Amino acid sequence: MTKTRDAAGRPSPADFTVDSAAVFRIALPMTLAFVTTPLLGVVDTAVIGQLGDAALIGGIAIGALVFDILFSTFNFLRSGTTALTAQALGAGDAETGKAVLLRALMIAAGCGLAMILARDPLIDVGLWFMAPSGAVAEATRAYYDVRVFSAPFALVNYAILGWVIGRGQAGIGLALQILLNGVNITLSIVLGLGLGWGLAGVALGTVIGEVVAAVVGVLVCLRLGRGGVWPPFRVVTERAAMLRMFAVNRDIMIRTFALLFGFSVFTRVGAGLGDVALAANAVLMNFFLVGGYFLDGLASAAEQLAGRAVGAGQRAAFVATVRLTMIWSFVLAGAASLFFFVFGGLIIDLMTTAPEVRAAARAFLPYAATTPLAGVLAFQMDGVFIGATWSRDMRNMMLLSLAAYLAVLMPASAVLGNHGLWLALLAFLMFRGFFLLWRVPARTDETFGPALPDPVTGDAR
């Protein structure tokens, strides 16, 4: 029998199997791609750190966090697009996959322009919530006022990356991320240090990097879509499809906003401990981000493979995806934590020249080095739930985790100071992973039906 293939030439659902090789065909390039993103934060912090001013380091930390909240609230444009594209691929429906991209691009452009129009109220709210010192607030605003113009392009890049990951073309995703972050890092160093533009130069480098990547990304998508039919506007805006996309995206957005709120509270409480503690935590949070993005490659593999399994209706492929991505995630998390324990002190010294910030960061390094292991299950489960579009459960478990985190954070930070703050963060990461894992068996049965015993081994399949 001749097997059918989609418009991109990929095998039909009948050919779909999951093994470690399939996981790493996506995970390896996306791990490399995602690791370049926190390296950008490391470089930006290091550029400003060379000025030896704790207030400027705190300013870029809060400024970057504001954009994390603004942009990552719309992270559904990447993850939701990945899930729906992968499910269309699993079902062998190429036209629906293209429609998903066009819907995501429409939403991205509109939200980005709205962000620019509302730029002043947004930063006012951010500074009110963070309540930094006067010097830190001034530095934050200088960074924000330039970087905000990257918003439409940054969100378009989310949508494009989600689409190519959903298609299983992780190599293209890697190339686009290298382009984006390579331009960004280079210009941040040249403009921030070379030309002496400081915070404004670092922010301008980010804007230019997003613009270049968005233009190239759109051209890549047009090339990938050659040879097939692009859906007409009436199909792209079809009510049922739009409602499904908005429902998935709404839940992911709420989940993401709750997650970022938790990190914002971490920064807010840290700011209350003084500029040195704030700066030290800003340096150490880059360890968490690097570890997280390192694990996001396997989470992306979980998204794509779980989504494709759901689209194809293949329970065995889905179960294999959950099992293999979990095993490999723990392996990589252990390696990341070991690396941070061994080389963390050296990295801190490279990131800042301020003696008091160096000393404080070294004191709390063990907590930051442990974050990959504490958060590994949360990252992997996020990938599974996003790919399966179990967005409601993911949202609910995040809200439950946030409540538990706040219940731990307040007394812990009051009694133990910055030690308590970091312990609460580690608890938050673990809450997320175990609450999601608890929901997997029931949701798997609801999606694929109850497991049937294998006629030979008797094992569930």
Secondary structure, 3 states (H helix, E strand, C coil): CCCCECCCCCECHHHCCCCHHHHHHHHHHHHHHHHHHHHHHHHHHHHHHCCCCHHHHHHHHHHHHHHHHHHHCCCHHHHHHHHHHHHHHHCCCHHHHHHHHHHHHHHHHHHHHHHHHCHHHHHHHHHHHHCCCHHHHHHHHHHHHHHHHHHHHHHHHHHHHHHHHHCCCHHHHHHHHHHHHHHHHHHHHHHHHHCCCHHHHHHHHHHHHHHHHHHHHHHHHHHHCCCCCCCCHHHHCCHHHHHHHHHHHHHHHHHHHHHHHHHHHHHHHHHCCCHHHHHHHHHHHHHHHHHHHHHHHHHHHHHHHHHHHHHHCCHHHHHHHHHHHHHHHHHHHHHHHHHHHHHHHHHHHHHCCCHHHHHHHHHCHHHHHHHHHHHHHHHHHHHHHHHCCCHHHHHHHHHHHHHHHHHHHHHHHHHHCHHHHHHHHHHHHHHHHHHHHHHHHHHHHHHHCCCCECCCCCCEC
